[in-house]
Structure formats: C-alpha cells, structure tokens
Amino acid sequence: MAEKTDHFAPDRAQLMSLYRGLLDLYGEQSWWPADSPFEVAVGAVLTQNTSWSNVERAIDRLKETDTLDCDAILSLPTGQLAELIRPAGYYNLKAQRLRNLCDYLRSIGGLDALSRLPPSQAREGLLGVKGVGPETADDILLFGLDVPVFVIDAYTRRLLQRQGMARGDEPYEVLREGFEQALPAEPDLFKEYHALIVEHAKQACRKRALCAKCGLDPSCPKITAS
C-alpha cells in the first residue's frame, strides 16, 4: 500500500498492464455517448451525483424540445430548464450550473473557441465556472474536445486503492498528474482507460467488491474494507 503522502508516481508498465487487463475483460467501450461536443458538456454537468440512464432521459427531453443548444438554454427561464432536466436529479441546482456554463461558453465564442485555447488555459476557464469542478471540466475537455487530460472519479480511486497503487484519497490533481505523466498523452487511450474503469466498477469492483467476478490478475491485494 502506498505511503501516506500526496505523491502519486505510478509506473507506466504497471498502469498499462492494468489497462490491458481491463481491455481484455470488457473490450473497447467507445465512450462518450453523445452526438456533439456540446452534448458532452451538458452531460458532464448533468451526470453529477446521478446515473447515466437519468442523464440520457434529461438530454432526450432537451432534444425533444429543441433546446440542446447554448443559446436555447440561456433563453429558457431557469424554472423551465429545471423541469426539462428533472430526470437528472438536483434539477434546480443543475439548471443554474448549465446556465453558468453556457454563459461562459457564449462569452468566449463557444466550444470551438475553447478548443483553440492552450489546454491549461481552457481548463482554467472551465474551472472558473461556478458549479464546474475538476472532474466535470476534464470530462468536457477529454470527451468533448479530445484534450489529453485524465479524468479521476470515485471508481478510479477505488481501483487504485485495491490494486495497492495509491491510498485513494489523494487530491484530484495529484492523481490526474500521476496518470498524465506516466502514460503517453493520447486522448483515445485516456478515454478508453476511464471507460474501462467505470465498467469494471459496475461489474466487479463495487463499493462492496465482488472479487469472485473480478477477472484481473489474482495478485490484486483486494482491499475490501471500504
């Protein structure tokens, strides 16, 4: 188990071995399910604290009313927007967060303009939007704009802990930078790796681990106390 420090410097071979093990188990996941970069951005906000099936229902309602568009969202009263995205949960809060994001995107000229900024500046801009945290910002950058940033979520932390590679409670930026420094800066690799971790968390590496269903290397420490 990693020492109690906010340092995370994984070995590339170890990370790639884990990646190949997950890929062998589940095959290519081909994430993110969206028709446009803007849909990715909306989904990244809506998926906070809810399941993807709920997000899909909310996005479908935006599509059905022809409001899956930055200007259209801003033209809606907040209450009406909240009602449309109700299936995603926390709909009043998320409606305001969507408006905040759309305000920012419109102010800079849209996602195309964001994509032309240096990655660090684009990330800083997104993080300056109220309600957009690191995971949401990185979802938008990676899956919407093909920027090679590694998305860290609760599933990633859990897997790292159980594999004995990290404590799992390190700061977000420490874990993100560790992945990015160890792996080649390839958006497709980062996307697939993240999607595979999510799938593994659903199938076996749950909060209460289903070790009998896990097809990874049996040397996994299987830290299941959490």
N, C-alpha and C positions, 0 to 999 in steps of 0.2 A: 504494500500500500504506500502511496506517495506520502512524503513527509508533510507536516502541517506548515505549508508555505504557499504563498500566492505565486509560485513559479510553476509553469507547465511547459515543458520542452520535450514532447514525445519524439520517439524515434520514427523516422519515415517508414522504415521497414515494418515496424510494428503496426503503424496506422494502416499501411497498405495491406498487410496481412489480414487485419480485421475487416477492411473494406472488401477484399476478395472473398473472405468467408461469408459475409453478408450477401454479396452478389451471387455467389454460388447457391445460397439458400433460397433467395427470393427473385432473382433475375432483375432485369432493368425495370425501374419504376416509372421513368419518363414523367417526372413532375415538372412544373406545377400545372394542374388542370385549369387552364384559362385561355381565352381567345385573344387577349391583348395585354400589353404591359399595364394598362390602367386597371384592367380586371384583376391582375395580380396585386396591384397596390390596394384596391378595395378589399380583396380577400385577406390581405395581410392584416388589415385593421380589424375586419370582422372576425377573424379566427381567434382573436384574443379571448381566452377563457371559454372556448366552446368547441364543439366537434365540427369537423369539416362538413358533415352532412347538413348541419344547421346553416353553415355559411353558404352552401350551394342553394339552399332554399331562399335565403335572403337575396343572393345575387340573381337568381331566377326572377324574383319579384321586381328587381331593378330593371332587368332586361325586358320583362313583360310590359313595363310602363315607360320604356324607352328613356330611362333615367340613369343608365350606367355610363355616365359621361360627366366630366368635371364641371362644366358649366351647368348642366342639368341638375346636378346635385346641389350646387350653390343657389340655384333658382328656387329650390324647394324650401318651404318653411321647415324648420328643424323638426317640428312635430310630425309633419307628413313623412319626412325622410325616416324618422324613427319608426313609424308604423310600417313602412316598407321593409325595413331591415329587422323587424321584430323577431323573426325566427333565429337570428344570430345571438339573441340574448343581450342583456345590458344595452338595449337598443337606444335609450336616450343618450347615454354616455358615448356610444359608438357613433351615433349620428353627429354629435358635436366633433368627435375626432375625425370623422370623414370630412366634415366641413373645414376643419383646420388644415387637413392635408390638401384638400382641393384649393383652399385659399393660397397656400404656399405654392403649389404647382402652378396655379394661374399667375402668381406674382413673378415667377421666373420664366414663364413661357411654356410650361408643360413638361411632361416626362422626356420629350425629345431634348429639351434644353438641359434637363437634369443629367441626361445620359452623356452630354458633351462636356460636363464639368469633370475635373480631376476626381477620381474615386473618393479621395479623402474629403474633398470639398462637398461632393454630393452627399456623402454620409453625414457630414457635419450639418448640412442644411436640413436633411430629414430629421435628425436628432433634435433639431431646434423647434420642430413642430410639436405643440402640446399634444400628448397622447401617443406619440410615436417613440417607442423605446428601441434599444439596440436590436432585439430580435425582429421586430416589425420592419425597421429600416433595412436590415440585412436581407430579409425576405424580398423586399421590393428591389433592392439592388441586384441580388443574385438571380432571382427567378424572373424578375421583370426586365432587368437591363443587362444581364449577363456580366455583371461586375464580380470578380472572384473574391467574394467575402464569404467566410464560413459561418453558417447560421448555428448558433448554440441554443438548445432548448432543454427542457427538463429531461427528455429522453436521452439526449447526448450526455448530460451529466450523470444520469443513472448508469448508462452503459460504461462510461469511463471509470466510474467508481467500482462497478462489479468486475471490470477487467483488470482492476488494480493499477490503472494508469493515472488516476487522479483522485483527489478526495471527493470531487463532485460539487463542492461548494465554493470553488474559486470564483473570483469576479468574472463576469461575462467576457470582458476584454482580454483577460489572461488566457482563457480557454480559446477564444477566437484566434488570437495572435499565435497561439501554440500550433493550432491546426494549419494556419496560413504559412507559417514559417517552415513547417515540416513537409508540407505537400506542395507539388507543383501548382502554380496559380492558374488552374484550369476550371472555368465555370461549370463545365459539364461534369467534371469529377466531383466538385463541391455539391452540385445539385443532387447527383445520384447518391453520394455518400449520405447526405442529410435524409433523403427519402428512404434509403435502406434502414437507417437508424430508426426512423419513425415506424416503418413496417415491422422491424424486429421488436420494438417496444409493444406493438399491438399483439404480435403473435406469441411472444415468449417472455421478453424482458419487461414484464409489467411491474407495477409497484410491488406486488407480491409475485416474485419471479416464478415462472413455470419452467424450472430447469429441465424437466423431463422432455419438454418440447423444444428446447434450445439445441440447434444443430451446430453451434460454434465449437471451436476447439475445447475439448473437455478439461483443459488446464485452466479455464476461466475460474478465478477464485470464488465466484458465486457468492458475493457479499449480499446476502438477502435480508439483513437485519432491518433495512428500511422498509 
